[in-house]
């Protein structure tokens, strides 16, 4: 059973919260002050702490700091009768799950307690020195880590596939770092970033005088990566001629620089990556089938972020720390509602898009906490109720003009109110806060639109 610790110097408040939360099915322990609370936390397994801020002796903010030092993943909800923006900012900065002012609505405390005990927000950590920059604890990522460890010591060619922004190059670097040639070069090249006329020279090198501007011999990718790893990103962009020459490198371990009549031997491990379905490219005649099978000796699929949503809190914390440092800002946390918005979002740009969202949020935020309004999301990330409410006022242009603006706005308002009520656990007061309208205005609209 989930155990909640209530810390408040007022007996009536302790008893009220104890009765309320026990009716919700929680086991509840109470403490009259912070010192007693710390003693209880040492002896009992506590899943959530709800504490007043202003108490005699050690106050709630100091208690929060000590609890977070002991157990970083323990959610703590702060409550106070003396609402102060400074206290709210400090509480959220120090890791509070949420901040509630008295008198609070019964449904509100139920909803926040339910949210805090049903989902953990762990501190972002690297997965270990072997996987620099790869953040993840989800089952999908654990499988990839295991596969990397097994294939890295072998010389097998690897094909990494997945959508743009999923971190394919990070996986390639991790394979190289755990390989037997880790001390030798890792040379990456993005095939789509180089004009077709220059790509052959970039890959295989050229000799002096082989074309206009070739004023000296130049080593290509494979020569630079000799005895190490060559990473070919966006491999699906290669032309048929270069595909043929790459196949020779894989089969014979040799290549011929542009303008040269002599072949050169090379000992290089090739890791390729693509965001295309190469099987479809083969069917369309755009990619050689024999090259595909040479590349995909060990295929690795990197899942899109929408398939590993459990890693979003880890990634958010990682990027918050990174950009707070780089931008010299004190933004160290994200509000619980801000995180909920991200958890519902589809991330068409995957981890790279999440990183951009957090970087932009840190840059725009004037407080110490990233709030939902600082999160600028793409309209492509659809499928969530939030985006339906915000972006789908009509199915198409014809419906828009047939029904008229007033009718469409009613549809939009109804969707937003229903979603806010659902998020708030039925609490109209909390829903009004989410919608940034007054309680009286929400009550009028629910009556007008017949929303129960």
Order of alpha helices (4+ residues) and beta strands (2+ residues): beta-alpha-beta-alpha-beta-alpha-beta-alpha-beta-alpha-alpha-beta-alpha-beta-alpha-alpha-beta-alpha-beta-beta-beta-alpha-alpha-beta-alpha-beta-alpha-alpha-beta-alpha-alpha-alpha-alpha-alpha
